[in-house]
Amino acid sequence: MGNVLCVMVDFAFLDSGTGGIPYMLALKEKQKAARCVYLGDTAHFPYGEKTPEEVSAAASSVIRMMVERWQPRALVIACNTISVTALDSLRAQFPTLPIVGTVPAIRLAARVTKNKRIGLLATNATVNHPYCARLIADYASDCEVFSRGDPDLVAFIEQKFFTASDAEKYDAVRPAVSFFTERGCDTIILGCTHFTHIAREIAAVAGSGVSVIDSRDGVANQALKVAGAGGSVAGNAAGTVAAGSVAGSAAAGSVPGDAAAGTGGGSATEGAAVGAGPAACGATASAAVGAALAACGATAGETDGVAPTAAENPADMSFFVTACSSRQRTEYETLCQNLHIPFGGLV
């Protein structure tokens, strides 16, 4: 087979837990043929309360394992904390792997807000990182941005949300929503991917006059662009799109115009994918992967004549974790049943 890499999945997604799953689902809505796998690094949850050194070390270790097991065409870091803390370092460590990060949609929020008062809901690590301050200075200098790190809400979503009652969900989001509405914010940025699970509840409590924004749409677009370019990127930056969906008061919708194509700024977004996306190429990401497998003389389930294990050759959209108690397993299995994705268990 020579030195040709047999790609097993198109996209691998990484977060500290369940937060990035809506990002995987957003990509699948755009490219149903793309083959995805998802890993929640629950052994190191929560990333948002760790030092930069701890975040970088944990992310590096788990990405190495993901590459060895699943050989992804591209990696989506569906975690704002990892992205603002370690994206440049991780790209340097894995130079042949296109990596798309996720940063708070500050640029989009500055376009959406009418009263120039924006709320940023994220982890402590994200709101306190200089990268966020730089995004605000670059794209929302004419706005007041009120930041709230909320580890308790992150923990609720990871550990209780999927088996919680509606009343418990609304009670969980009220402190954060009140923090922003009391300060007159008309736009709330979901700057931790976990919060996308609870966007509807946040929007309902905030009311129809408040827009709730996340970066799902933009990150999915960028990931498809990178994969469609055959993994070729300009310099060392695959580019992070920090623009996405506005949940409004009930259902999520898209902001018109350039909201789905904005950039977050700084080193994470200077580069752009080289070449056309999958649609322009006349092929899906999976078709490109099929060509790579053909070059290997193997199918998706075969490499070097060794049959991969279930964890190495996962069902599409499988959700794996690195640690799991019996109570957490019930939570994760409920999530997977609700979202119709396979639970792969431990890796």
C-alpha positions in Angstrom: 0.0 0.0 0.0 3.0 2.3 0.2 2.7 5.5 2.1 -0.9 6.3 1.1 -3.0 7.1 4.2 -6.3 5.1 4.2 -8.8 7.6 5.5 -11.5 5.9 7.7 -13.7 8.9 8.5 -14.2 12.3 6.8 -14.5 14.3 10.0 -13.6 13.7 13.6 -15.1 16.0 16.2 -13.5 16.7 19.7 -14.9 18.3 22.8 -14.6 17.8 26.5 -18.0 16.1 26.5 -21.3 16.4 24.7 -21.0 20.0 23.7 -19.9 19.7 20.1 -22.5 17.2 19.0 -24.8 19.9 17.6 -21.8 20.9 15.5 -21.5 17.4 14.0 -25.3 17.4 13.3 -25.0 20.8 11.6 -22.3 19.5 9.3 -24.3 16.4 8.5 -27.3 18.5 7.5 -25.1 20.2 5.0 -23.3 17.1 3.7 -25.2 13.9 4.5 -22.7 11.7 2.8 -19.9 12.8 5.1 -18.8 10.1 7.5 -18.3 11.5 11.1 -17.1 10.3 14.5 -17.3 12.2 17.7 -15.2 12.0 20.9 -16.0 13.6 24.2 -12.8 13.7 26.3 -14.8 13.2 29.5 -11.7 12.0 31.4 -10.5 15.6 31.3 -13.9 17.4 31.7 -14.2 20.3 32.3 -11.6 21.9 30.0 -12.9 25.3 30.9 -11.5 25.1 34.5 -8.0 23.9 33.5 -4.8 25.9 32.9 -3.6 26.5 29.4 -0.9 23.9 29.8 -3.3 21.3 31.0 -5.7 22.0 28.1 -2.9 21.8 25.5 -1.5 18.5 27.0 -4.9 16.8 27.2 -6.0 17.9 23.8 -2.8 16.8 22.2 -2.9 13.4 23.7 -6.5 12.7 22.7 -6.0 14.0 19.2 -3.1 11.7 18.7 -5.3 8.8 19.7 -8.1 9.9 17.4 -5.7 10.1 14.4 -4.3 6.6 15.1 -7.8 5.1 15.5 -9.9 6.9 12.9 -7.5 8.6 10.4 -9.8 11.5 9.8 -9.7 13.7 6.7 -10.2 16.7 9.0 -10.6 17.4 12.7 -13.2 19.8 14.1 -12.3 21.0 17.6 -15.9 21.7 18.7 -14.7 23.4 21.9 -14.1 27.1 22.3 -11.7 26.6 25.3 -9.4 24.3 23.3 -9.6 26.6 20.3 -8.7 29.9 22.0 -6.1 28.2 24.2 -4.2 25.7 22.0 -5.2 25.8 18.3 -1.9 27.1 17.0 0.0 24.6 19.1 -2.1 21.7 17.9 -1.8 22.7 14.3 2.0 22.8 14.7 1.9 19.3 16.3 -0.3 17.8 13.6 0.8 19.7 10.4 -0.7 17.3 7.9 -4.1 17.2 9.6 -6.5 20.1 8.7 -7.9 21.4 12.0 -10.9 23.7 12.3 -11.4 25.4 15.6 -14.4 27.1 17.2 -14.3 30.6 18.7 -17.1 32.8 20.1 -19.2 34.5 17.4 -18.3 38.0 18.4 -18.1 39.4 14.9 -21.6 38.1 14.1 -23.0 39.5 17.4 -21.6 42.9 16.6 -23.6 42.8 13.3 -26.8 41.5 14.9 -27.0 43.7 18.0 -29.2 46.8 17.7 -28.3 48.4 21.0 -24.6 47.5 21.1 -24.9 45.5 24.3 -23.7 41.9 23.9 -23.5 39.1 26.4 -20.8 36.4 26.1 -21.7 33.1 27.9 -18.7 30.7 28.0 -16.3 28.9 30.2 -14.0 30.8 32.6 -11.0 29.8 30.5 -12.6 31.3 27.4 -13.9 34.6 28.8 -10.6 35.2 30.6 -8.3 34.4 27.6 -6.6 37.3 25.8 -7.8 35.9 22.5 -11.4 36.8 23.4 -10.3 40.3 24.3 -8.6 40.6 20.9 -11.8 39.4 19.2 -13.8 42.0 21.0 -11.3 44.8 20.2 -11.1 43.8 16.5 -14.8 43.2 15.8 -16.9 44.8 18.6 -15.0 47.8 19.7 -18.1 49.9 19.4 -20.1 47.6 21.7 -20.3 46.8 25.4 -19.6 43.1 25.9 -20.6 41.5 29.2 -18.9 38.2 29.8 -20.0 35.4 32.1 -18.1 32.2 32.8 -20.6 29.6 33.9 -19.0 26.2 34.9 -22.2 25.2 36.8 -24.3 25.4 33.6 -21.7 23.5 31.6 -21.7 20.8 34.3 -25.6 20.7 34.3 -25.7 20.2 30.5 -23.0 17.5 30.6 -24.3 15.5 33.6 -28.1 16.2 33.9 -29.6 18.0 30.9 -30.7 15.0 28.8 -32.6 13.4 31.6 -33.8 16.6 33.2 -37.4 17.9 33.2 -38.3 21.0 31.2 -38.7 22.9 34.5 -35.2 21.9 35.6 -33.8 23.0 32.2 -35.4 26.5 32.5 -34.3 26.8 36.1 -30.7 26.0 35.1 -30.5 28.8 32.5 -32.3 31.6 34.4 -29.2 32.9 36.3 -27.2 33.3 33.2 -30.0 34.9 31.2 -30.9 37.2 34.1 -27.2 38.3 34.2 -27.4 39.5 30.6 -31.0 40.9 30.5 -30.3 42.9 33.7 -27.5 44.6 31.8 -29.7 45.3 28.8 -28.1 42.9 26.3 -30.1 42.3 23.2 -27.7 39.6 21.9 -26.2 36.6 23.7 -23.3 34.6 22.3 -23.1 31.0 23.2 -19.3 30.8 23.6 -19.2 27.2 24.8 -20.4 24.5 22.6 -22.3 22.8 25.4 -24.7 25.8 25.5 -26.0 24.9 22.0 -27.9 22.0 23.5 -29.8 24.5 25.6 -30.1 27.4 23.1 -33.9 27.0 22.8 -34.4 27.3 26.6 -32.0 30.3 26.8 -33.9 32.0 24.0 -37.3 31.3 25.5 -36.3 32.7 28.9 -34.6 35.7 27.3 -37.6 36.7 25.3 -38.2 37.6 21.7 -36.2 40.8 21.9 -32.9 38.9 22.5 -31.0 37.1 19.8 -29.1 34.0 20.8 -26.1 33.2 18.6 -23.7 30.3 18.1 -21.1 29.3 15.5 -22.5 26.0 14.3 -23.3 27.1 10.7 -20.0 28.8 10.1 -17.8 26.0 11.6 -19.6 23.4 9.5 -19.1 25.5 6.3 -15.4 25.9 7.1 -14.9 22.2 7.8 -16.5 21.2 4.5 -14.4 23.8 2.7 -11.2 22.4 4.2 -12.1 18.8 3.4 -13.2 19.7 -0.1 -9.8 21.2 -0.6 -8.3 17.8 -0.1 -6.8 18.9 3.2 -4.7 21.6 1.6 -4.6 24.9 3.7 -2.8 28.2 3.3 0.1 28.3 5.7 -0.8 26.7 9.0 -4.3 28.0 9.4 -7.4 26.2 8.3 -9.5 29.1 9.4 -12.2 29.3 12.0 -15.5 30.7 11.1 -17.0 32.5 14.1 -20.5 33.1 12.6 -23.5 31.0 13.0 -27.1 30.6 13.9 -29.5 32.9 15.6 -31.9 31.0 17.8 -34.3 33.9 18.2 -37.1 33.3 20.8 -37.9 29.8 19.8 -36.5 28.1 16.7 -33.0 28.5 15.3 -32.6 30.3 12.0 -29.8 31.7 9.9 -28.7 35.3 9.8 -28.8 36.5 6.2 -26.0 37.8 4.2 -22.4 37.1 5.4 -23.3 35.8 8.8 -22.4 32.3 7.8 -19.1 33.3 6.2 -17.6 35.7 8.8 -14.2 35.1 10.4 -13.2 35.2 14.0 -10.0 37.0 13.6 -6.4 36.6 14.7 -4.1 33.6 14.0 -7.0 31.2 14.0 -8.6 32.8 10.9 -5.9 34.4 8.8 -5.6 31.4 6.4 -8.3 29.9 4.2 -8.7 26.5 2.5 -7.1 26.3 -0.9 -9.4 25.1 -3.7 -13.1 24.6 -4.0 -15.5 23.0 -1.6 -17.1 19.6 -2.2 -20.1 20.9 -4.2 -17.8 23.0 -6.5 -15.6 20.0 -7.0 -18.6 17.9 -8.1 -17.9 15.4 -5.3 -18.8 14.9 -1.7 -16.2 14.6 1.0 -17.0 10.8 1.2 -16.4 10.4 -2.5 -12.9 11.9 -2.0 -12.4 9.5 0.9 -13.6 6.6 -1.3 -10.9 7.6 -3.8 -8.3 7.5 -1.1 -9.4 4.1 0.0 -9.3 2.9 -3.6 -5.7 4.0 -3.8 -5.1 1.9 -0.7 -6.8 -1.1 -2.2 -9.0 -1.3 0.8 -12.6 -0.6 1.9 -13.5 1.6 4.8 -13.4 -1.4 7.1 -10.0 -2.7 6.0 -6.5 -1.5 6.5 -3.4 -3.6 6.0 -5.5 -6.8 6.0 -6.4 -6.2 9.7 -10.0 -6.0 10.6 -10.5 -2.9 12.8 -12.4 -3.0 16.0 -15.8 -1.3 16.4 -14.0 1.7 18.0 -11.5 1.9 15.1 -14.2 1.5 12.4 -17.2 3.2 14.0 -20.7 3.6 12.7 -21.4 7.0 11.2 -21.9 9.7 13.9 -20.8 7.5 16.7 -20.3 9.2 20.1 -17.4 7.9 22.2 -16.1 9.1 25.6 -12.9 8.6 27.4 -14.5 8.1 30.9 -18.0 7.2 32.0 -19.7 6.4 35.3 -22.9 4.3 35.3 -24.9 7.4 35.9 -23.2 9.3 33.1 -23.7 6.3 30.8 -27.5 6.6 31.3 -27.2 10.4 30.4 -25.2 9.7 27.3 -27.4 6.8 26.1 -30.5 9.1 26.5 -28.8 11.8 24.5 -28.0 9.3 21.7 -31.5 8.0 21.7 -32.9 11.5 21.5 -30.6 12.6 18.7 -30.6 9.2 16.9 -26.9 8.7 16.9 -24.9 5.6 18.0 -23.3 5.5 21.5 -19.9 3.9 20.9 -19.0 3.7 24.6 -15.4 4.0 25.9 -12.2 4.4 24.0 
